[in-house]
Amino acid sequence: MTSSPAGDAAEPLVRLRGVTKSYPGSSPGVRRGGTGPAVVTAVDDVDLDVAAGEIQAIVGYSGAGKSTLVRLVNALEPATSGSVVVDGVELTGLPERRLRQVRLGIGMIFQQFNLLESRSVWGNLAYPLQIAGVGKAEQQRRISELLHFVGLPDKAHTYPRHLSGGQKQRVGIARALATSPKLLLADEATSALDPDTTQEVLELLKRVNRELGTTIIAITHEMDVVRTIADRVAVMEKGRIIESGPVYDVFSAPREAVTRRFVGTVVDDEPDEVALEELRTRHTGRFVKLAFRDGGVRQSEVFAVLHRHGVAFELVYGGIEEIQGATFGNLTLALDGQDALVDAALAEVRAVVPTKELR
Ligand SMILES: Nc1ncnc2c1ncn2[C@@H]1O[C@H](COP(=O)(O)OP(=O)(O)OP(=O)(O)O)[C@@H](O)[C@H]1O
């Protein structure tokens, strides 16, 4: 025996090393020998480990390479170079017959659900089971179990056109889980849904992860999705992963400009110049941003310091968020008082919480 149970546990379910995917350049100029790029590098030298049992989000703007990355992981396309290992199997160079086996161990859900319109819900769920050669009795049992799991036990004989978007995605999830895959790939799974339905579907995905132990890779451009379900997030730009880590870390201290823009869609950082100018028309005094982090100083302690120095304050921008059970937030305060008093108060505040004066 060369591998210990502990060694197996440490092995990621998905492991990408130096993965690049290029396509021939498609602009007419290129084909005629013009000056456009000879190749489009959709995924560029990507390393990524996804541990078994985790929810990994991949975010990026349109064209960043997210969907291409997913097609490499689910063995729909070969990488141009690098290593793609899924559940211990190196996909690079694998014959089509083996690739088909690998795909059976991976579930997929899509933005547009991709249900078979000519089949009832039951028929849609039976489809992957038939392909996998599951017998009729076992199909019955499994489909009934799946419908209960996704909360649609009474929709077995309904056709997709009579379902709401949220119900369709529940069927999509049930279908993806039919063959009990270890890995579920969700490509913009909630982007076509309204906010309430999005939350319901995200709750279901969390249950899939917690109750069934399914590892999930969720491609999205919505940071709300990342905040709600993911353990870790990787940010893609121009085919590369430019930043990655636990969701709390990336949200509370984003390093790259693209990441800051994404995080800024759900978490206020500090007012930009325009917002600051507008705030100054309504509030007097000096503006400071305080960065509260989990386990650090509490807001009430900071407010007590200001009070003790006789500095009046007003909360003018920002908020406190909860991510993965931990709180953090950025609050901008307008401080009113004599300069010397404000300086003394700020010196004390700075000692306990990162503080930045906005001028
Ligand atoms: N089959 C292909 N042939 C040529 N170029 C491709 C192909 N697939 C993707 N690309 C290019 O690769 C780049 C990354 O595309 P990809 O679809 O992976 O990005 P994305 O982040 O998923 O964006 P979106 O959210 O819009 O799908 C783009 O420039 C795209 O035009």
The ligand as an SDF file (V2000), in Angstrom:
LIG
                    3D

 31 33  0  0  0  0  0  0  0  0999 V2000
  -14.5820   27.4020  -29.4440 N   0  0  0  0  0  0  0  0  0  0  0  0
  -13.9500   28.5790  -29.4220 C   0  0  0  0  0  0  0  0  0  0  0  0
  -13.2950   29.0410  -30.5040 N   0  0  0  0  0  0  0  0  0  0  0  0
  -12.6350   30.2270  -30.4830 C   0  0  0  0  0  0  0  0  0  0  0  0
  -12.5970   31.0460  -29.4220 N   0  0  0  0  0  0  0  0  0  0  0  0
  -13.2300   30.6530  -28.3060 C   0  0  0  0  0  0  0  0  0  0  0  0
  -13.9470   29.4090  -28.2370 C   0  0  0  0  0  0  0  0  0  0  0  0
  -14.4840   29.2920  -26.9990 N   0  0  0  0  0  0  0  0  0  0  0  0
  -14.1300   30.4160  -26.3230 C   0  0  0  0  0  0  0  0  0  0  0  0
  -13.3730   31.2140  -27.1010 N   0  0  0  0  0  0  0  0  0  0  0  0
  -12.8010   32.5160  -26.7020 C   0  0  0  0  0  0  0  0  0  0  0  0
  -12.1280   32.3270  -25.4780 O   0  0  0  0  0  0  0  0  0  0  0  0
  -12.3320   33.4180  -24.6120 C   0  0  0  0  0  0  0  0  0  0  0  0
  -12.9620   32.9410  -23.2870 C   0  0  0  0  0  0  0  0  0  0  0  0
  -14.3000   32.5330  -23.5370 O   0  0  0  0  0  0  0  0  0  0  0  0
  -15.2380   31.8660  -22.4320 P   0  0  0  0  0  0  0  0  0  0  0  0
  -16.5470   31.5960  -23.0630 O   0  0  0  0  0  0  0  0  0  0  0  0
  -14.5260   30.7380  -21.7860 O   0  0  0  0  0  0  0  0  0  0  0  0
  -15.3540   33.0460  -21.3740 O   0  0  0  0  0  0  0  0  0  0  0  0
  -16.4180   33.2160  -20.1850 P   0  0  0  0  0  0  0  0  0  0  0  0
  -15.6610   33.8170  -19.0660 O   0  0  0  0  0  0  0  0  0  0  0  0
  -17.0860   31.9260  -19.9380 O   0  0  0  0  0  0  0  0  0  0  0  0
  -17.4250   34.2610  -20.7590 O   0  0  0  0  0  0  0  0  0  0  0  0
  -19.0120   34.1530  -20.8930 P   0  0  0  0  0  0  0  0  0  0  0  0
  -19.5190   34.3520  -19.5120 O   0  0  0  0  0  0  0  0  0  0  0  0
  -19.3600   35.2800  -21.8090 O   0  0  0  0  0  0  0  0  0  0  0  0
  -19.2920   32.8030  -21.4740 O   0  0  0  0  0  0  0  0  0  0  0  0
  -13.1850   34.4150  -25.3760 C   0  0  0  0  0  0  0  0  0  0  0  0
  -12.3280   35.3440  -25.9890 O   0  0  0  0  0  0  0  0  0  0  0  0
  -13.8680   33.5520  -26.3970 C   0  0  0  0  0  0  0  0  0  0  0  0
  -14.1770   34.2920  -27.5540 O   0  0  0  0  0  0  0  0  0  0  0  0
  1  2  1  0
  2  3  1  0
  2  7  2  0
  3  4  2  0
  4  5  1  0
  5  6  2  0
  6  7  1  0
  6 10  1  0
  7  8  1  0
  8  9  2  0
  9 10  1  0
 10 11  1  0
 11 12  1  0
 11 30  1  0
 12 13  1  0
 13 14  1  0
 13 28  1  0
 14 15  1  0
 15 16  1  0
 16 17  2  0
 16 18  1  0
 16 19  1  0
 19 20  1  0
 20 21  2  0
 20 22  1  0
 20 23  1  0
 23 24  1  0
 24 25  2  0
 24 26  1  0
 24 27  1  0
 28 29  1  0
 28 30  1  0
 30 31  1  0
M  END
$$$$
